[in-house]
Amino acid sequence: MKIRRFGRTEFKISQLTFGGGWVGGILIDPDKEIMHKALSLASEKGVNWIDTAEAYSEGKSEKNIGDLLPLFSNDKFQISTKARLDPNSSESIVSQIDRKIDASLGRLQRNFVELYQLHNRIQNISDKNNFSVKDILKKGGVADAMEKFKSDGRIKSIGITALGDIDAINKVVLSDYFDVAQIYYNLLNPSASFSSPENWNDHNFSNLIKNCISKDMGLMNIRIYAAGYLATDKRHGREIPVTFGIDETELNKRVEKINFILKDIQGTNAQKALRYGLSNENMSTIVIGLAKISHLEEALEGYEIGSLDQEILKKIEELQNNNFIN
C-alpha cells in the first residue's frame, strides 16, 4: 500500500486508515479475536494508521484498541483520536483537554498519540455543543489550548473535524493553527473540491481542500461510503448524518443515479465508492469504516483495483455539477 506524506506533520500515513468509529463498529462490537484478526490483516496489507475518538461508544473503541496494540510491534500503527469539548462548561478548555487527553491515553495504553483532533462542529455562531471561529481562534481559545499540549509530548500534532459552516471552517483552516483536517468527501458530496458552490444544493464545503493544501495540512477523507448509503442498500441503524442539505428521499435518488453511471465499472458498490476517493490525489488518506472482516477484505480488494479512470470521472462530475439532475 502507498504511504503518503501527511501534510506538514512529520508522519507518513497509509493511503487507507482503519476507522474505529460507531458507523462501522468493528472495533466496538465484535469479540477481541475478530478485532485482532481485522487489525492483523490491515497491518499485513500496509495499513499503518487507526483513527478513533473518545466518543465512540463512550471510550470503548479506544479501550479495545489499547488492549490490542500490545499484540503488535510498536511501529505497526500510529493513532489519532478526537475530543468533543463543552463550550459552556465551567471547566476551562485547557482543563477539559488536559483531562480528556489523559483519559484517552489511559484507554489506549500509550504515552502519546500522533494526532489529537477537535471533534466539535465549527460554526458561524456557537451553540451549546459547538464552537464559533472566535471561540477557537481567540487568545486562550481552543486552538491555543490544543497547541499548548503539543509542547508537553502527549500529542504530536493537532487537527479539526471539518464539519459545520464552511465559512467558519475555512477561517479556522487559514488561521494556520492546525496540522490536519478530516474532510467529508464522497460520490454524493464532493463539494470540498469545488472552487465555489455555484448552484450546489447540498451541504457546501467549497474551497476546503484548496485552503488546507495552502497551509500544508494533512487531509483525512471521512465518510467515503456516506455512512453506508454508497456501500449497500441494507440499513443498520447507524447511518448518522453529519451533513445538512438534501433529505433522505433525494439522497437515495442520487445513490441510484451514481450506481447507474457506475454499473459497468469493476467492483462492488463499496469498492467503487472507495475508488472514487482514491482518484483524488489531494487526500493523504481515506478513513474506512468497517463492520465485518469481509468489509475490510472488500476495501483492500477495491484498493488494489485502483482509482477510477478519467472518462467515468468526467461523467460523475457532470452529474454532480448539475445537482444530480439528468
BAFI-550695 format. One record per residue (C-alpha): x, y, z; residue in three letters. Coordinates in steps of 0.2 Angstrom, whole numbers, plus 5000, padded with zeros to 4 digits. Layout:
XYZALA...
This chain:
500050005000MET500650184996LYS501250285011ILE500850465009ARG501650625016ARG500450685030PHE500450865026GLY501650965037ARG501750835051THR503250735052GLU502250575049PHE501950465034LYS500250385033ILE499550245023SER498350285009GLN496950195019LEU496650225038THR495750095049PHE494250185056GLY493750155074GLY492050235073GLY490250205078TRP489550185060VAL490750035056GLY490949975073GLY492149835071ILE493249905085LEU491749925096ILE490549775095ASP491449615090PRO492549505101ASP494349535103LYS494849395092GLU493949475077ILE494649645081MET496449565081HIS496149475065LYS495549635057ALA497049735063LEU498249595058SER497549595040LEU497649785039ALA499449785045SER499949645033GLU499249745019LYS500149905024GLY498850005034VAL499850095047ASN498550215055TRP497050195066ILE495850345069ASP494650345084THR493850455097ALA493350465115GLU491550475109ALA491550315100TYR490450215112SER491050315127GLU492850265125GLY492550085121LYS493450105104SER494950175112GLU494950045126LYS494949905113ASN496249975103ILE497349995119GLY497049815123ASP497549765105LEU499049875102LEU500249775113PRO500049625102LEU500849725088PHE502649795087SER502749975092ASN502950035074ASP501449955066LYS500150085070PHE500050265073GLN498550335081ILE497450485080SER495950515092THR494750665095LYS493950755109ALA492250845110ARG492350995121LEU490951085131ASP490951265126PRO489851305141ASN490751215155SER491351305170SER492951205167GLU494151295157SER494551225139ILE496351195144VAL495751095159SER494550995148GLN495850955135ILE497150905149ASP495850785157ARG495250715141LYS497050685134ILE497550585150ASP495950485149ALA496150445131SER497950395133LEU497450285148GLY496250195137ARG497450175123LEU498850125135GLN500050245127ARG501150395132ASN500650505117PHE499650505101VAL500250565084GLU498650665081LEU497350745093TYR495850825085GLN494450935090LEU492850835087HIS491550985088ASN490751065073ARG491451235068ILE490051365066GLN489751545062ASN488851565079ILE489251455093SER487951345102ASP487851235117LYS488851095108ASN489951185095ASN491151325093PHE491251485083SER492851545074VAL493051665088LYS492951535102ASP494351435093ILE495551575087LEU495451705101LYS496851715113LYS496751575126GLY495451495115GLY495351315108VAL496751325096ALA497951405109ASP497451265122ALA497751125109MET499451205104GLU499951205122LYS499851015123PHE500950985108LYS502351055119SER502250935133ASP502450775122GLY500750695124ARG500150745107ILE501250775092LYS500050865080SER498350945081ILE496850945069GLY495050985066ILE493550885061THR493051005046ALA491150995049LEU489951135051GLY489851305042ASP491051315028ILE491551505030ASP491951465048ALA492951315044ILE493951395031ASN494351535043LYS495051415055VAL496051325042VAL496851485035LEU497251535053SER498751415051ASP498551335069TYR498051165064PHE499051025056ASP497750905049VAL495850915044ALA494650775042GLN493650815027ILE491950755021TYR492150695003TYR491250564993ASN490250524977LEU488750614984LEU489550764990ASN491250814983PRO491051004987SER492651014997ALA493551014980SER492451154972PHE493151324970SER491451394973SER489751324977PRO488851394962GLU487151314961ASN487651164973TRP486151124984ASN486851004997ASP487951045012HIS489351155005ASN491151135009PHE491951234994SER493751284994ASN494151175009LEU495351065000ILE496251214992LYS496351305008ASN497051155018CYS498351125004ILE498851315005SER499351285023LYS500151115020ASP498851025031MET498650835031GLY496950785023LEU495950635030MET494550595019ASN493050545030ILE491350465026ARG491950395009ILE490450275010TYR489250415015ALA488850315031ALA488550165021GLY487250235008TYR488550214994LEU489150045000ALA487549945002THR485649965001ASP485549875018LYS485249995033ARG486049955050HIS485350105060GLY487050185062ARG486850305047GLU487050455057ILE487050615046PRO488550735049VAL487950855035THR486350955032PHE485650995015GLY484650865005ILE483350745013ASP483450555013GLU482250534998THR483450644987GLU484950564994LEU484350394989ASN483850464972LYS485650524970ARG486350354975VAL485350274961GLU486050394948LYS487850364954ILE487550174954ASN486850184936PHE488350284930ILE489550154938LEU488549994934LYS489849934921ASP491349984932ILE492349844940GLN492049814959GLY490649814971THR489749974976ASN490850004991ALA492449974980GLN491850104968LYS491550224981ALA493250194988LEU494050204971ARG493250374969TYR494150434984GLY495750364978LEU495550464962SER495850624972ASN497750644974GLU497550784987ASN496950665000MET498350605012SER497250455017THR495450385017ILE494750335033VAL493650175031ILE492350115042GLY492049935044LEU490849815052ALA491549655047LYS493249575042ILE492449545025SER492149735023HIS494049755026LEU494449625013GLU493249715001GLU494049885004ALA495849805001LEU495249724985GLU494549894979GLY496149974984TYR497149854973GLU495949894958ILE496450074960GLY495650244955SER494350274943LEU494850324925ASP494650494918GLN493150454907GLU492050394921ILE492650534932LEU492050664919LYS490350584919LYS490250584938ILE490750764938GLU489450814925GLU488050734936LEU488750814952GLN488950984945ASN487150984939ASN486450934956ASN486150754950PHE484850814938ILE485050724921ASN
